[in-house]
Amino acid sequence: MYDAEAMAEVEEGAAFIARAPKLMDVLNAVCAVYRVGKMDMMSLCRNAHLVEARDAFYYCARTFTPRTSTEIGVFFADRDHSTVLAGVARAKQRFAQHRERLVEVAKRLGVAVDEVQQ
């Protein structure tokens, strides 16, 4: 009646959603690792350090949670989904420079470090 392979895939997806960190957890971890405040992260300031931290948040939120770009943007000071996508692209582009910090964020979230990849 039910395809066992399809059921296993559904159960795996449900398990991922159940153990995935919340967006607020990702924000807290990124703020701690990058040593910035939440209000600074959500501000419109274009300071390079804040832009790097925001991009790290966008990357980690897309990678470690089941949330869409639109949901992440709405959570993060009502930013547009294209802002999130651009931030993820910048984070991937500069991945080698920020890998250590991204791994630290993953550890704080309890995410397997092997999930941190370009």
Secondary structure, DSSP 8 states (H G I E B T S, - for coil): ---HHHHHHHHHHHHHHHHS--HHHHHHHHHHHHT--HHHHHS----HHHHHHHHHHHHHHHHHS---HHHHHHHTTT--HHHHHHHHHHHHHTHHHHHHHHHHHHHHHT--GGG---
